[in-house]
């Protein structure tokens, strides 16, 4: 069982480490341009794109769980249908986003409370990076489908190439052509399309023989898409709650000043790094739990869950030690502004609590998605999100930025705890 978990999780960890690297490289490049305004602009732009893209993250998660169950049941027609449905929806969403880019940008401009210079830098980045939408959203579907097919290596290679392209072109545009924040944005756009091209090449080489087995009309019949939409609607609502929390953090930070915003951005990069490593094992949960639910193998299902949680504890220990002994070094890799680093160190102790309070939430997300117990996962997120906002607004007047971090810690605890309590009820194999 450990071999099966590691076969999925190790490539997924490599994949997921490169995902926060995309944001961390952007932050690091602009962080060394000179001042907190650039870091703040990237933080706000990232908040906007999280608001946009995370709302459609359900396409990866829903595709993964449904594909894994079809794979476990050896239903080739269904796992091909899931891919077709996901790609059609992804491209439709991308076209809508491109058409609505101006009103989206203007709405964000009105809602975000920050300096005019920071807002202008943010919009420069936004209007360029939005053109990566077709590639970004399509990659969600392809990544989920590969994982559902028990293939974690392909997303790893796609993510590795994508991030190498991003690093090379962002550095080239910024330092060779002096393009500033626009250069960082163009590097991200080119990287996303490079990743999509590689994913298509991999699919054709490895799964191209399935092409003639695709039944396009059958895949897109409304009756057959109902299950796809049900699962993804639950994940979509769960993602809205996640977005509400993760966009609120930089949003409310911006009202505390550019230094607090920049400091919280750096600390959240550490959390993001942790979460994506944890999610490597969550992806193993999606893939293996889905397979064993589809195959109706109760014994291996229980064994998978038990081993995944053991790996979660081990990772929590490792990241706690990393943040305690290497936290300041990591901050200095990301930025050189001493005022920002000094502010971040004031709140650094909260990051020491993140691994142990968060590991169960991440791994149970994968387990619930694999079992397509998405309604239960959605309800847990509703409760945890409500608690986050209640705690923050109850304590903000007295604790300031500390209230934000405390509310976030409690949010993570409740997600893991409630899903653990619901495991026996919702993670089941039908007869």
VMD Tcl script that draws the C-alpha trace (Angstrom):
set ca {
  {0.00 0.00 0.00}
  {2.87 2.38 0.76}
  {4.31 1.68 -2.68}
  {0.96 2.49 -4.28}
  {0.65 5.71 -2.29}
  {4.20 6.82 -3.07}
  {3.81 5.98 -6.76}
  {1.11 8.66 -6.92}
  {2.23 11.02 -4.17}
  {5.93 11.51 -5.01}
  {5.30 12.73 -8.59}
  {2.36 14.74 -7.25}
  {4.57 16.36 -4.62}
  {7.08 17.30 -7.31}
  {4.19 18.66 -9.37}
  {2.72 20.57 -6.46}
  {6.02 22.04 -5.31}
  {6.34 23.59 -8.75}
  {2.84 25.12 -8.48}
  {3.66 27.50 -5.60}
  {7.01 28.08 -7.28}
  {5.09 29.83 -10.06}
  {3.82 32.37 -7.53}
  {7.02 32.38 -5.48}
  {9.16 33.10 -8.54}
  {6.91 36.03 -9.42}
  {7.13 37.34 -5.85}
  {10.90 36.81 -5.70}
  {11.55 38.57 -9.02}
  {9.48 41.64 -8.21}
  {10.68 41.51 -4.60}
  {14.20 42.15 -5.84}
  {13.16 44.99 -8.14}
  {13.10 47.30 -5.18}
  {10.11 48.05 -2.94}
  {7.03 46.65 -1.19}
  {4.69 48.10 -3.84}
  {5.68 45.46 -6.38}
  {5.18 42.61 -3.92}
  {1.83 44.09 -2.91}
  {0.76 44.34 -6.58}
  {1.63 40.69 -7.21}
  {-0.25 39.73 -4.03}
  {-3.38 41.57 -5.17}
  {-3.15 40.18 -8.70}
  {-2.71 36.68 -7.28}
  {-5.78 37.28 -5.11}
  {-7.78 38.21 -8.21}
  {-6.63 35.17 -10.17}
  {-7.31 32.92 -7.18}
  {-10.81 34.34 -7.12}
  {-11.16 33.55 -10.82}
  {-9.35 30.23 -11.21}
  {-10.00 28.57 -7.88}
  {-13.70 28.86 -8.62}
  {-13.04 26.47 -11.49}
  {-10.67 24.21 -9.60}
  {-13.64 21.85 -9.31}
  {-12.83 20.78 -12.87}
  {-9.61 19.14 -11.70}
  {-11.03 17.61 -8.54}
  {-14.30 16.42 -10.04}
  {-12.51 14.99 -13.07}
  {-10.03 13.15 -10.84}
  {-12.61 11.48 -8.60}
  {-15.00 10.46 -11.37}
  {-12.19 9.21 -13.62}
  {-10.64 7.17 -10.80}
  {-13.94 5.47 -10.03}
  {-14.49 4.68 -13.72}
  {-10.91 3.37 -13.92}
  {-11.45 1.16 -10.87}
  {-14.66 -0.19 -12.41}
  {-12.82 -0.68 -15.76}
  {-15.39 1.48 -17.55}
  {-13.42 2.90 -20.48}
  {-16.38 4.69 -22.04}
  {-17.07 6.61 -18.85}
  {-13.53 7.81 -18.14}
  {-13.29 9.06 -21.72}
  {-16.67 10.79 -21.32}
  {-15.43 12.55 -18.18}
  {-12.47 13.96 -20.12}
  {-14.64 15.26 -22.96}
  {-17.10 16.91 -20.59}
  {-14.33 18.58 -18.62}
  {-12.51 19.99 -21.66}
  {-15.71 21.36 -23.23}
  {-16.62 23.13 -19.99}
  {-13.05 24.43 -19.49}
  {-12.87 26.05 -22.91}
  {-16.35 27.54 -22.57}
  {-15.42 29.10 -19.23}
  {-12.16 30.49 -20.63}
  {-13.93 32.24 -23.51}
  {-16.37 33.86 -21.07}
  {-13.51 35.09 -18.87}
  {-11.70 36.65 -21.82}
  {-14.87 38.43 -22.90}
  {-15.47 39.74 -19.37}
  {-11.90 40.72 -18.51}
  {-12.51 44.49 -18.50}
  {-15.55 44.50 -16.17}
  {-13.78 42.00 -13.89}
  {-10.73 44.28 -13.66}
  {-12.81 47.38 -13.02}
  {-14.81 45.63 -10.30}
  {-11.60 44.55 -8.60}
  {-10.24 48.09 -8.87}
  {-13.31 49.46 -7.09}
  {-13.30 46.84 -4.34}
  {-9.60 46.71 -3.47}
  {-8.37 49.24 -0.92}
  {-4.73 49.98 -1.76}
  {-2.51 52.77 -3.09}
  {-3.13 54.01 -6.68}
  {0.36 52.94 -7.75}
  {-0.14 49.42 -6.44}
  {-3.52 49.16 -8.17}
  {-2.01 50.31 -11.49}
  {0.75 47.70 -11.24}
  {-1.82 45.04 -10.39}
  {-3.97 45.89 -13.44}
  {-0.93 45.80 -15.73}
  {-0.26 42.24 -14.57}
  {-3.94 41.25 -14.76}
  {-4.62 42.39 -18.33}
  {-1.71 40.32 -19.59}
  {-2.03 37.15 -17.53}
  {-5.78 36.77 -18.17}
  {-4.91 35.61 -21.71}
  {-3.56 32.39 -20.20}
  {-7.10 31.41 -19.11}
  {-7.77 28.78 -21.85}
  {-4.52 26.99 -21.07}
  {-4.82 27.29 -17.28}
  {-8.35 25.92 -17.02}
  {-7.81 23.15 -19.60}
  {-4.76 22.01 -17.63}
  {-6.99 21.56 -14.57}
  {-9.03 18.99 -16.48}
  {-6.06 17.18 -18.00}
  {-4.26 17.02 -14.64}
  {-7.34 15.59 -12.93}
  {-7.85 13.04 -15.70}
  {-4.23 11.88 -15.58}
  {-4.48 11.41 -11.80}
  {-7.74 9.51 -12.11}
  {-5.98 7.19 -14.57}
  {-3.35 6.51 -11.84}
  {-0.80 8.50 -13.84}
  {0.89 11.09 -11.62}
  {4.08 11.28 -13.68}
  {2.54 13.16 -16.62}
  {1.28 16.13 -14.52}
  {4.73 16.23 -12.93}
  {6.49 16.67 -16.27}
  {3.93 19.23 -17.42}
  {4.33 21.29 -14.23}
  {8.13 21.06 -14.34}
  {8.32 22.33 -17.93}
  {5.70 25.00 -17.23}
  {7.67 26.42 -14.32}
  {11.03 26.26 -16.06}
  {9.52 28.25 -18.94}
  {8.06 30.73 -16.44}
  {11.39 31.26 -14.69}
  {13.38 31.66 -17.91}
  {11.01 34.06 -19.65}
  {10.12 36.09 -16.54}
  {13.81 36.68 -15.83}
  {14.46 37.43 -19.50}
  {11.63 39.95 -19.78}
  {12.41 41.67 -16.48}
  {16.22 41.84 -16.54}
  {17.08 41.69 -20.25}
  {14.20 43.77 -21.61}
  {13.42 45.81 -18.45}
  {9.70 44.95 -18.79}
  {8.98 45.12 -15.04}
  {5.80 43.55 -13.75}
  {4.48 43.15 -17.33}
  {7.45 40.89 -18.07}
  {6.56 38.66 -15.13}
  {2.99 38.41 -16.45}
  {4.11 37.51 -19.98}
  {6.39 34.84 -18.56}
  {3.38 33.28 -16.82}
  {1.28 33.35 -20.01}
  {3.94 31.66 -22.12}
  {4.47 29.09 -19.38}
  {0.79 28.09 -19.24}
  {0.56 27.51 -22.99}
  {3.83 25.56 -22.97}
  {2.36 23.31 -20.27}
  {-0.84 22.77 -22.24}
  {1.07 21.87 -25.39}
  {3.14 19.30 -23.51}
  {0.01 17.81 -21.85}
  {-1.62 17.35 -25.27}
  {1.52 15.70 -26.65}
  {1.63 13.30 -23.67}
  {-2.05 12.42 -24.09}
  {-1.63 11.70 -27.80}
  {1.46 9.53 -27.24}
  {0.08 7.56 -24.29}
  {-3.68 7.54 -24.79}
  {-4.07 8.44 -28.47}
  {-5.34 4.93 -29.26}
  {-8.49 5.83 -27.28}
  {-9.38 8.57 -29.77}
  {-11.62 6.35 -31.88}
  {-13.41 5.06 -28.77}
  {-14.70 8.51 -27.79}
  {-18.45 8.87 -28.30}
  {-18.83 12.63 -28.54}
  {-22.62 12.79 -28.60}
  {-22.96 10.30 -25.76}
  {-20.42 12.18 -23.65}
  {-22.26 15.47 -24.06}
  {-25.82 14.24 -23.59}
  {-27.39 16.27 -20.81}
  {-28.73 13.22 -19.01}
  {-25.25 11.74 -18.77}
  {-23.73 15.03 -17.66}
  {-26.00 15.39 -14.61}
  {-23.69 13.38 -12.33}
  {-20.70 15.37 -13.56}
  {-22.46 18.63 -12.73}
  {-23.70 17.38 -9.35}
  {-20.21 16.46 -8.17}
  {-18.67 19.60 -9.60}
  {-21.39 21.88 -8.22}
  {-20.59 20.68 -4.69}
  {-16.87 21.23 -5.26}
  {-17.60 24.62 -6.83}
  {-19.48 25.78 -3.71}
  {-16.68 24.42 -1.53}
  {-14.20 26.32 -3.69}
  {-16.19 29.52 -3.27}
  {-15.75 29.23 0.47}
  {-12.05 28.53 0.06}
  {-11.76 31.56 -2.19}
  {-13.65 33.68 0.33}
  {-11.00 32.89 2.96}
  {-7.91 33.06 0.76}
  {-8.92 36.28 -0.96}
  {-10.04 37.87 2.29}
  {-6.55 37.49 3.76}
  {-4.74 39.73 1.21}
  {-7.83 41.93 0.86}
  {-8.02 42.79 4.54}
  {-4.21 42.89 4.76}
  {-4.16 45.61 2.11}
  {-6.19 47.86 4.42}
  {-3.47 47.46 7.08}
  {-0.80 48.96 4.79}
  {1.62 47.71 2.13}
  {4.11 46.34 4.67}
  {1.53 44.13 6.42}
  {0.20 43.03 3.02}
  {3.71 42.19 1.80}
  {4.56 40.39 5.07}
  {1.38 38.29 5.01}
  {2.05 37.50 1.36}
  {5.47 36.12 2.22}
  {4.11 34.04 5.10}
  {1.28 32.71 2.94}
  {3.89 31.58 0.42}
  {5.28 29.32 3.17}
  {1.81 27.98 3.87}
  {1.24 27.44 0.15}
  {4.46 25.45 -0.08}
  {3.30 23.29 2.84}
  {-0.16 22.75 1.46}
  {0.99 21.66 -1.96}
  {3.37 19.09 -0.48}
  {0.52 17.82 1.72}
  {-1.70 17.76 -1.32}
  {0.69 15.33 -3.00}
  {-0.71 12.72 -0.60}
  {-4.21 14.16 -1.01}
  {-3.90 13.47 -4.73}
  {-2.89 9.92 -3.91}
  {-6.10 9.80 -1.88}
  {-8.17 11.01 -4.83}
  {-6.62 8.47 -7.15}
  {-6.51 5.40 -4.88}
  {-9.71 5.99 -2.91}
  {-11.57 6.56 -6.17}
  {-10.09 3.38 -7.65}
  {-11.01 1.23 -4.66}
  {-14.50 2.72 -4.39}
  {-15.00 1.94 -8.10}
  {-13.57 -1.57 -7.63}
  {-15.67 -2.03 -4.43}
  {-12.61 -3.06 -2.42}
  {-13.40 -2.12 1.19}
  {-10.20 -3.53 2.69}
  {-7.81 -1.56 0.50}
  {-9.97 1.53 0.89}
  {-9.58 1.46 4.68}
  {-5.88 0.65 4.41}
  {-5.30 3.57 2.04}
  {-6.95 6.04 4.43}
  {-4.96 4.77 7.42}
  {-1.60 5.04 5.65}
  {-2.38 8.45 4.17}
  {-2.98 9.88 7.63}
  {0.31 8.45 8.89}
  {2.12 10.17 6.05}
  {0.30 13.39 6.94}
  {1.63 13.33 10.50}
  {5.18 12.73 9.27}
  {4.97 15.71 6.91}
  {3.57 17.92 9.67}
  {6.61 17.18 11.83}
  {9.00 17.91 8.96}
  {7.45 21.27 8.04}
  {7.19 22.42 11.64}
  {10.93 21.86 12.07}
  {11.63 23.63 8.76}
  {9.69 26.75 9.75}
  {11.10 26.89 13.29}
  {14.73 26.62 12.21}
  {14.66 27.96 8.66}
  {11.74 30.37 8.48}
  {13.76 33.59 8.36}
  {16.07 32.16 5.71}
  {13.07 31.33 3.52}
  {11.74 34.86 3.90}
  {15.08 36.32 2.81}
  {15.05 34.16 -0.30}
  {11.72 35.73 -1.24}
  {12.45 39.39 -0.51}
  {15.24 41.79 0.46}
  {13.20 44.62 2.00}
  {14.28 44.58 5.67}
  {11.12 46.34 6.83}
  {8.92 43.69 5.20}
  {11.03 40.83 6.58}
  {10.98 42.39 10.05}
  {7.19 42.71 9.94}
  {6.83 39.10 8.73}
  {8.98 37.84 11.63}
  {6.52 39.39 14.10}
  {3.86 36.96 12.86}
  {6.19 34.07 12.00}
  {5.19 31.97 15.01}
  {1.75 31.39 13.47}
  {3.39 29.46 10.64}
  {4.80 27.02 13.23}
  {1.19 25.93 13.91}
  {0.10 25.54 10.30}
  {1.44 22.03 9.50}
  {-0.21 20.20 12.42}
  {-3.45 22.13 12.26}
  {-3.75 21.73 8.49}
  {-2.56 18.28 7.41}
  {-5.84 16.45 8.12}
  {-7.86 18.98 6.12}
  {-5.68 18.54 3.04}
  {-5.57 14.75 3.09}
  {-9.27 14.35 3.86}
  {-10.04 16.60 0.90}
  {-8.39 14.00 -1.34}
  {-10.19 11.12 0.37}
  {-13.61 12.75 0.08}
  {-13.03 13.74 -3.56}
  {-11.95 10.21 -4.48}
  {-15.10 8.84 -2.88}
  {-17.14 11.64 -4.54}
  {-18.51 12.48 -1.08}
  {-18.54 16.06 -2.29}
  {-21.75 17.20 -0.60}
  {-20.31 16.35 2.82}
  {-17.03 18.12 2.00}
  {-19.02 21.16 0.87}
  {-20.97 21.29 4.14}
  {-17.79 21.04 6.22}
  {-16.34 23.98 4.31}
  {-19.50 26.03 4.93}
  {-19.11 25.57 8.69}
  {-15.34 26.19 8.78}
  {-15.63 29.34 6.66}
  {-18.37 30.78 8.87}
  {-16.21 30.15 11.94}
  {-13.23 31.89 10.26}
  {-15.13 35.12 9.68}
  {-16.85 35.07 13.09}
  {-13.52 34.71 14.91}
  {-11.75 37.35 12.84}
  {-14.41 40.03 13.28}
  {-14.80 39.20 16.96}
  {-11.07 39.70 17.63}
  {-9.86 42.12 14.93}
  {-10.36 45.29 16.96}
  {-8.08 43.97 19.72}
  {-5.66 41.64 17.94}
  {-5.28 43.23 14.49}
  {-3.29 41.01 12.14}
  {-2.91 38.35 14.85}
  {-6.70 37.89 14.72}
  {-6.43 37.08 11.02}
  {-3.87 34.36 11.60}
  {-5.70 32.91 14.59}
  {-8.93 32.70 12.60}
  {-7.06 30.95 9.80}
  {-5.62 28.35 12.19}
  {-9.10 27.59 13.59}
  {-10.46 27.35 10.03}
  {-7.93 24.60 9.23}
  {-8.63 22.72 12.47}
  {-12.38 22.60 11.90}
  {-12.02 21.38 8.32}
  {-9.92 18.39 9.37}
  {-11.91 17.61 12.51}
  {-15.34 17.62 10.87}
  {-14.22 15.46 7.97}
  {-12.59 13.00 10.37}
  {-15.86 12.71 12.30}
  {-17.79 12.08 9.07}
  {-15.42 9.49 7.62}
  {-17.36 6.35 8.55}
  {-20.61 7.82 7.31}
  {-19.51 9.24 3.97}
  {-16.49 7.20 2.80}
  {-18.28 3.98 1.88}
  {-18.30 1.36 -0.86}
  {-21.69 0.53 -2.32}
  {-22.64 -3.13 -2.55}
}
mol new
graphics top color blue
foreach p $ca { graphics top sphere $p radius 0.5 }
foreach p [lrange $ca 0 end-1] q [lrange $ca 1 end] { graphics top cylinder $p $q radius 0.2 }
display resetview
